[in-house]
Amino acid sequence: MRPHNLFIVILFAVTAAAAAKTIAPPAIPHPMAMYLQTLSNDGKDKVTFRASAIGTHFFLEEPAGVTVYVYEEASVGYRKETFLKGATLAKAMKRYR
């Protein structure tokens, strides 16, 4: 009986560890959910991107380049400032430091 209990404990630990590595937030604002839906073409395309921020600038890297957003307190938040075609996240961030 002990090997069976040990197996159950190990299975529970592995399952709990795997569940803890999720990156999905507990809540998503509606506009962000709609943006992600559009970005993935209603789930038809796999989406890969990286993001970072420096001060009032937010950077979104995708295969085509980096979109740079600037934070505006008076508006809804971040507004698109420019698109750096062919740039990487590191190069775009270096440009705004």
C-alpha positions, 0 to 999 in steps of 0.5 A: 500500500505504501508504494501506491500512496507514494505514487499518489503524492508524487503525482499530486506534486507534479500536477501542482508544480505544472499548474503553478507555471501558467502565465494566464492572469486571473482576469483579462479586460474585455478590450485586451481579450478582443485584441488577443482574439484578433491577433490570433485570427480567432484561434487559427494562428499561433501567436508568438510575441515578447513585451517589455516596458521602460518608463512610459514606453511599452514595447511589443515585439512580433516577427515583423518588428517592434511596436512602440507605445507611449503612456498617456494618462489622459487617454485610455493608457498606452497609445501607439507611437511607432512601428520599428520594422525588422527591429528586435526588442533589445534594439528598440529598448536600447533606442529609448533608454 
